[in-house]
Amino acid sequence: MSISRCRWVTDDPVYINYHDQEWGVPLRGDRRLFELLMLEGAQAGLSWITVLRKRDGYRRAFDDFEPEKMARYGEQEIAQLLANSEIVRNRLKVNAAVTNAKALLAVQKEFGSFDQYVCQEDRAPVAFASGTVLVRAPAANVVALAPRTLEWTIFPPERMDVGLALFSVEKLVQRGEHCHD
């Protein structure tokens, strides 16, 4: 049986594997959610495949996205990251990752976990004429607005929607295309 893939999947094996093994698969756990959110932030202005190809490098460079370690990064670690060709070397994105690690720790302290924080509200589906169904969680706006209250450096709600869809807090599903339940 052949898999019907989303239109954005190219013949690149990295994309095919990502789509078939990860896209739409529920993802939970603070470190994994944080990793995906930080990768989504790194993607801003770039294609997702660019970041996917650098994902292992990001994991090495950012201490496997351990927020306790990342929150302690100082100028020396930031300079090393900016010299690291395994990641996108953008000062704003690197600084944002450090700031977001601190914000994640604050969320964990206040809410018990990032997972609980993101999933705290009910979700309702919204259908679009294109056939895309967006299960839109108010969590996208909660996290996107959180910079004001929790000092996140993050991206606008439309990028947050994609990030949350990636770990199935929200799910973008195209009719007839492969997606995990």
Backbone as CSV, one residue per row, in Angstrom:
resi,resn,N_x,N_y,N_z,CA_x,CA_y,CA_z,C_x,C_y,C_z
1,MET,0.841,-1.179,0.000,0.000,0.000,0.000,0.886,1.243,0.000
2,SER,0.635,2.130,-0.912,1.453,3.340,-0.949,0.821,4.419,-0.062
3,ILE,1.688,5.236,0.482,1.239,6.312,1.367,0.975,7.555,0.537
4,SER,-0.174,8.156,0.753,-0.485,9.432,0.111,0.086,10.529,1.007
5,ARG,1.080,11.243,0.489,1.774,12.241,1.297,1.256,13.644,1.027
6,CYS,1.489,14.513,1.997,1.152,15.928,1.865,1.897,16.521,0.670
7,ARG,1.319,17.559,0.092,1.913,18.180,-1.100,3.294,18.766,-0.847
8,TRP,3.614,19.136,0.379,4.898,19.763,0.671,6.059,18.780,0.727
9,VAL,5.775,17.487,0.723,6.839,16.483,0.798,7.491,16.344,-0.570
10,THR,8.797,16.503,-0.597,9.552,16.322,-1.840,10.068,14.890,-1.885
11,ASP,10.942,14.604,-2.825,11.535,13.263,-2.902,12.771,13.140,-2.014
12,ASP,13.036,14.154,-1.208,14.168,14.139,-0.285,13.900,13.097,0.810
13,PRO,14.812,12.145,1.008,14.608,11.104,2.025,14.402,11.667,3.434
14,VAL,15.023,12.793,3.739,14.837,13.417,5.059,13.389,13.843,5.225
15,TYR,12.827,14.462,4.197,11.426,14.897,4.234,10.478,13.702,4.292
16,ILE,10.747,12.696,3.470,9.884,11.518,3.439,9.863,10.843,4.812
17,ASN,11.028,10.644,5.401,11.095,10.024,6.723,10.380,10.875,7.763
18,TYR,10.619,12.178,7.722,9.952,13.076,8.674,8.435,12.967,8.531
19,HIS,7.956,13.057,7.304,6.514,12.986,7.070,5.928,11.655,7.533
20,ASP,6.564,10.562,7.136,6.012,9.236,7.406,6.154,8.806,8.860
21,GLN,7.181,9.300,9.553,7.440,8.848,10.918,7.061,9.856,12.007
22,GLU,7.013,11.153,11.667,6.826,12.158,12.711,5.626,13.074,12.527
23,TRP,5.344,13.486,11.285,4.287,14.452,11.040,2.945,13.922,11.543
24,GLY,2.325,14.643,12.451,1.026,14.257,12.976,1.074,13.242,14.101
25,VAL,2.249,12.782,14.479,2.368,11.845,15.593,2.347,12.657,16.888
26,PRO,1.433,12.324,17.797,1.396,13.081,19.056,2.763,13.083,19.738
27,LEU,3.170,14.241,20.170,4.472,14.422,20.799,4.255,15.067,22.150
28,ARG,4.772,14.454,23.174,4.624,14.985,24.521,5.969,14.928,25.228
29,GLY,6.053,15.626,26.308,7.280,15.690,27.087,7.953,17.034,26.876
30,ASP,8.311,17.659,27.955,8.821,19.021,27.887,10.027,19.191,26.980
31,ARG,11.016,18.317,27.088,12.215,18.497,26.285,11.920,18.350,24.802
32,ARG,11.121,17.378,24.439,10.797,17.165,23.018,9.947,18.301,22.468
33,LEU,8.989,18.761,23.250,8.171,19.890,22.817,9.028,21.146,22.669
34,PHE,9.905,21.359,23.626,10.795,22.521,23.583,11.714,22.448,22.371
35,GLU,12.266,21.280,22.102,13.125,21.120,20.925,12.383,21.512,19.658
36,LEU,11.202,20.992,19.477,10.468,21.269,18.257,10.094,22.744,18.151
37,LEU,9.747,23.337,19.258,9.436,24.757,19.256,10.665,25.591,18.908
38,MET,11.820,25.207,19.431,13.043,25.950,19.119,13.462,25.748,17.658
39,LEU,13.259,24.555,17.128,13.551,24.322,15.716,12.614,25.137,14.836
40,GLU,11.369,25.217,15.236,10.410,26.037,14.495,10.846,27.507,14.505
41,GLY,11.353,27.963,15.635,11.874,29.326,15.712,13.101,29.512,14.828
42,ALA,13.953,28.510,14.776,15.145,28.576,13.933,14.771,28.616,12.458
43,GLN,13.628,28.052,12.129,13.187,27.986,10.744,12.731,29.331,10.208
44,ALA,12.336,30.255,11.056,11.784,31.537,10.602,12.631,32.114,9.464
45,GLY,11.984,32.308,8.312,12.663,32.846,7.144,13.360,31.796,6.292
46,LEU,13.321,30.549,6.723,13.987,29.457,6.008,12.972,28.370,5.684
47,SER,13.387,27.381,4.929,12.514,26.236,4.679,12.680,25.228,5.816
48,TRP,11.639,24.466,6.066,11.671,23.469,7.132,12.731,22.403,6.845
49,ILE,12.924,22.061,5.578,13.917,21.040,5.242,15.315,21.495,5.651
50,THR,15.597,22.787,5.569,16.900,23.303,5.988,17.142,22.989,7.459
51,VAL,16.133,23.214,8.278,16.264,22.956,9.708,16.278,21.456,9.990
52,LEU,15.449,20.695,9.285,15.460,19.233,9.472,16.837,18.648,9.199
53,ARG,17.485,19.137,8.166,18.825,18.634,7.833,19.846,19.003,8.902
54,LYS,19.587,20.047,9.645,20.514,20.496,10.688,20.082,20.049,12.094
55,ARG,19.009,19.296,12.195,18.452,18.938,13.506,19.455,18.247,14.410
56,ASP,20.191,17.280,13.898,21.175,16.598,14.750,22.237,17.574,15.230
57,GLY,22.636,18.491,14.367,23.593,19.522,14.760,23.037,20.421,15.849
58,TYR,21.760,20.759,15.748,21.110,21.553,16.793,21.114,20.805,18.124
59,ARG,20.823,19.529,18.062,20.804,18.745,19.304,22.176,18.754,19.970
60,ARG,23.223,18.570,19.170,24.574,18.603,19.732,24.913,20.002,20.252
61,ALA,24.636,21.000,19.462,25.018,22.373,19.803,24.278,22.894,21.036
62,PHE,23.014,22.523,21.186,22.183,23.034,22.277,21.978,22.003,23.389
63,ASP,22.992,21.184,23.639,22.944,20.221,24.746,21.656,19.416,24.768
64,ASP,21.273,18.912,23.593,20.074,18.090,23.456,18.829,18.818,23.970
65,PHE,18.849,20.133,23.844,17.736,20.997,24.247,17.356,20.832,25.715
66,GLU,18.346,20.628,26.553,18.122,20.582,28.003,18.011,22.028,28.496
67,PRO,16.823,22.452,28.897,16.635,23.864,29.249,17.496,24.332,30.422
68,GLU,17.776,23.444,31.371,18.602,23.839,32.514,20.000,24.252,32.066
69,LYS,20.546,23.510,31.102,21.877,23.835,30.569,21.809,25.087,29.694
70,MET,20.826,25.135,28.812,20.711,26.257,27.888,20.496,27.582,28.612
71,ALA,19.740,27.547,29.692,19.445,28.779,30.437,20.704,29.392,31.039
72,ARG,21.737,28.584,31.205,22.996,29.083,31.789,24.007,29.540,30.732
73,TYR,23.648,29.451,29.458,24.576,29.882,28.414,24.912,31.352,28.602
74,GLY,26.194,31.628,28.509,26.678,33.003,28.565,27.273,33.400,27.229
75,GLU,27.992,34.497,27.219,28.574,35.012,25.972,29.529,34.009,25.305
76,GLN,30.273,33.245,26.103,31.204,32.268,25.521,30.449,31.184,24.752
77,GLU,29.392,30.635,25.357,28.608,29.591,24.689,27.901,30.161,23.451
78,ILE,27.396,31.381,23.571,26.719,32.005,22.436,27.705,32.212,21.287
79,ALA,28.917,32.647,21.602,29.948,32.817,20.565,30.262,31.481,19.888
80,GLN,30.331,30.406,20.677,30.580,29.082,20.105,29.434,28.659,19.185
81,LEU,28.210,28.942,19.604,27.055,28.602,18.770,27.080,29.380,17.457
82,LEU,27.429,30.650,17.527,27.466,31.481,16.327,28.575,31.065,15.370
83,ALA,29.541,30.318,15.848,30.628,29.810,14.999,30.352,28.383,14.520
84,ASN,29.270,27.788,14.964,28.953,26.393,14.687,28.213,26.260,13.350
85,SER,28.839,25.656,12.363,28.236,25.518,11.036,27.122,24.467,11.003
86,GLU,26.940,23.737,12.089,25.879,22.724,12.125,24.502,23.317,12.396
87,ILE,24.448,24.617,12.729,23.173,25.272,13.001,23.075,26.530,12.138
88,VAL,21.904,27.135,12.140,21.726,28.429,11.488,22.339,29.460,12.423
89,ARG,23.361,30.139,11.949,24.125,31.059,12.799,23.540,32.462,12.717
90,ASN,22.509,32.660,13.508,21.819,33.936,13.564,21.751,34.351,15.028
91,ARG,22.348,35.488,15.357,22.428,35.927,16.749,21.044,36.042,17.396
92,LEU,20.073,36.600,16.687,18.737,36.749,17.262,18.125,35.389,17.607
93,LYS,18.294,34.415,16.723,17.720,33.086,16.957,18.446,32.351,18.086
94,VAL,19.760,32.495,18.152,20.526,31.854,19.218,20.168,32.488,20.564
95,ASN,20.129,33.805,20.616,19.755,34.481,21.862,18.329,34.121,22.269
96,ALA,17.433,34.013,21.288,16.049,33.639,21.580,15.980,32.249,22.206
97,ALA,16.791,31.314,21.722,16.784,29.959,22.286,17.180,29.976,23.761
98,VAL,18.165,30.794,24.107,18.601,30.899,25.507,17.501,31.542,26.351
99,THR,16.917,32.615,25.850,15.827,33.289,26.553,14.648,32.343,26.743
100,ASN,14.340,31.569,25.702,13.206,30.646,25.778,13.462,29.497,26.747
101,ALA,14.709,29.091,26.890,15.035,28.058,27.888,14.705,28.584,29.288
102,LYS,15.038,29.834,29.545,14.715,30.444,30.842,13.208,30.537,31.029
103,ALA,12.505,30.910,29.969,11.047,30.994,30.045,10.428,29.618,30.275
104,LEU,10.981,28.593,29.639,10.474,27.241,29.839,10.606,26.828,31.305
105,LEU,11.744,27.146,31.905,11.932,26.819,33.317,10.913,27.539,34.186
106,ALA,10.596,28.791,33.829,9.579,29.542,34.578,8.203,28.899,34.417
107,VAL,7.901,28.436,33.202,6.628,27.753,32.952,6.560,26.465,33.763
108,GLN,7.647,25.696,33.770,7.668,24.452,34.541,7.436,24.724,36.025
109,LYS,8.041,25.775,36.517,7.887,26.115,37.933,6.442,26.494,38.255
110,GLU,5.831,27.272,37.358,4.470,27.750,37.616,3.388,26.724,37.314
111,PHE,3.558,25.950,36.221,2.494,25.058,35.763,2.804,23.576,35.949
112,GLY,4.005,23.254,36.393,4.382,21.859,36.569,5.110,21.295,35.369
113,SER,4.675,21.663,34.163,5.363,21.233,32.946,4.929,22.117,31.786
114,PHE,5.770,22.165,30.765,5.438,22.896,29.545,4.279,22.208,28.846
115,ASP,4.274,20.891,28.859,3.209,20.109,28.254,1.859,20.518,28.838
116,GLN,1.759,20.581,30.159,0.507,20.983,30.810,0.137,22.415,30.454
117,TYR,1.125,23.277,30.378,0.897,24.682,30.044,0.306,24.825,28.650
118,VAL,0.879,24.143,27.675,0.422,24.246,26.292,-0.941,23.598,26.109
119,CYS,-1.197,22.510,26.806,-2.426,21.738,26.607,-3.535,22.098,27.585
120,GLN,-3.464,23.252,28.196,-4.421,23.566,29.252,-5.812,23.935,28.773
121,GLU,-6.008,24.197,27.490,-7.315,24.632,27.019,-7.873,23.655,25.992
122,ASP,-9.210,23.677,25.842,-9.879,22.814,24.867,-9.560,23.266,23.453
123,ARG,-9.702,22.331,22.515,-9.446,22.622,21.118,-10.732,22.450,20.310
124,ALA,-10.876,23.249,19.277,-12.041,23.143,18.392,-11.556,23.186,16.947
125,PRO,-12.086,22.286,16.084,-11.611,22.264,14.701,-12.139,23.436,13.874
126,VAL,-11.331,23.867,12.926,-11.711,24.900,11.969,-11.361,24.345,10.594
127,ALA,-12.316,24.347,9.665,-12.072,23.826,8.321,-11.904,24.985,7.349
128,PHE,-11.020,24.809,6.372,-10.784,25.809,5.349,-11.183,25.242,3.991
129,ALA,-11.503,26.118,3.043,-11.941,25.698,1.715,-10.892,24.847,1.005
130,SER,-9.621,25.047,1.348,-8.544,24.287,0.707,-8.580,22.810,1.065
131,GLY,-9.394,22.441,2.036,-9.420,21.058,2.493,-8.572,20.847,3.724
132,THR,-7.880,21.882,4.140,-7.072,21.796,5.347,-7.985,21.944,6.552
133,VAL,-7.786,21.092,7.531,-8.501,21.213,8.796,-7.471,21.570,9.848
134,LEU,-7.682,22.662,10.503,-6.779,23.091,11.563,-7.496,22.887,12.881
135,VAL,-6.988,21.995,13.699,-7.526,21.831,15.033,-6.795,22.876,15.867
136,ARG,-7.430,24.018,16.023,-6.779,25.189,16.588,-6.981,25.231,18.098
137,ALA,-5.903,25.094,18.795,-5.955,25.182,20.247,-5.757,26.627,20.664
138,PRO,-6.526,27.101,21.609,-6.223,28.412,22.161,-4.794,28.467,22.683
139,ALA,-4.179,27.304,22.881,-2.802,27.258,23.373,-1.851,28.019,22.466
140,ALA,-2.121,28.060,21.161,-1.245,28.804,20.248,-1.187,30.265,20.666
141,ASN,-2.330,30.820,20.975,-2.353,32.215,21.392,-1.818,32.370,22.807
142,VAL,-2.067,31.392,23.653,-1.539,31.456,25.020,-0.021,31.531,24.983
143,VAL,0.618,30.657,24.205,2.069,30.640,24.140,2.582,31.856,23.386
144,ALA,1.912,32.234,22.294,2.363,33.381,21.521,2.258,34.679,22.318
145,LEU,1.289,34.779,23.189,1.138,35.981,24.009,2.009,35.943,25.252
146,ALA,2.482,34.770,25.590,3.281,34.603,26.797,4.544,35.447,26.858
147,PRO,5.117,35.891,25.733,6.322,36.715,25.873,6.117,37.915,26.789
148,ARG,4.927,38.450,26.786,4.658,39.624,27.623,4.684,39.285,29.105
149,THR,4.274,38.067,29.430,4.184,37.715,30.840,5.313,36.822,31.321
150,LEU,5.872,36.025,30.433,6.909,35.081,30.831,8.242,35.324,30.126
151,GLU,8.338,36.426,29.409,9.577,36.832,28.747,10.075,35.830,27.716
152,TRP,9.156,35.220,26.976,9.533,34.378,25.845,9.976,35.272,24.701
153,THR,10.940,34.793,23.965,11.283,35.402,22.680,10.867,34.360,21.667
154,ILE,9.791,34.632,20.987,9.209,33.585,20.150,8.682,34.206,18.877
155,PHE,7.828,33.575,18.193,7.361,34.012,16.899,5.871,34.311,16.958
156,PRO,5.325,34.929,15.917,3.909,35.305,15.932,2.987,34.088,15.936
157,PRO,1.698,34.299,16.258,0.760,33.169,16.350,0.718,32.279,15.119
158,GLU,0.876,32.834,13.912,0.813,31.965,12.729,1.975,30.987,12.696
159,ARG,3.159,31.358,13.168,4.283,30.422,13.256,4.040,29.459,14.414
160,MET,3.480,29.975,15.497,3.179,29.118,16.643,2.184,28.041,16.241
161,ASP,1.187,28.384,15.412,0.226,27.387,14.955,0.931,26.227,14.270
162,VAL,1.904,26.524,13.410,2.651,25.477,12.713,3.464,24.677,13.717
163,GLY,4.129,25.360,14.639,4.923,24.662,15.646,4.075,23.727,16.481
164,LEU,2.903,24.191,16.902,2.026,23.340,17.698,1.440,22.212,16.857
165,ALA,1.200,22.465,15.587,0.715,21.395,14.705,1.758,20.297,14.607
166,LEU,3.018,20.686,14.599,4.085,19.697,14.469,4.071,18.705,15.612
167,PHE,3.717,19.166,16.811,3.681,18.183,17.879,2.266,17.846,18.314
168,SER,1.324,18.087,17.387,-0.048,17.605,17.504,-0.813,18.168,18.678
169,VAL,-0.395,19.295,19.205,-1.299,20.024,20.087,-2.367,20.596,19.173
170,GLU,-1.928,21.004,18.002,-2.812,21.369,16.910,-2.404,20.471,15.766
171,LYS,-3.315,20.210,14.898,-2.998,19.270,13.831,-3.530,19.814,12.516
172,LEU,-2.641,19.974,11.553,-3.044,20.351,10.210,-3.182,19.060,9.414
173,VAL,-4.356,18.825,8.911,-4.594,17.586,8.189,-5.193,17.937,6.823
174,GLN,-4.635,17.391,5.784,-5.171,17.599,4.443,-5.944,16.337,4.075
175,ARG,-7.144,16.521,3.582,-8.007,15.384,3.256,-7.282,14.352,2.397
176,GLY,-7.378,13.105,2.810,-6.829,12.009,2.039,-5.336,11.812,2.171
177,GLU,-4.683,12.616,2.992,-3.250,12.491,3.118,-2.902,11.754,4.400
178,HIS,-1.773,11.097,4.359,-1.281,10.289,5.464,-1.125,11.133,6.729
179,CYS,-1.670,10.678,7.815,-1.489,11.353,9.101,-1.719,10.330,10.198
180,HIS,-0.906,10.411,11.222,-1.057,9.510,12.357,-2.158,10.020,13.267
181,ASP,-2.872,9.100,13.899,-3.905,9.488,14.865,-3.411,9.274,16.264
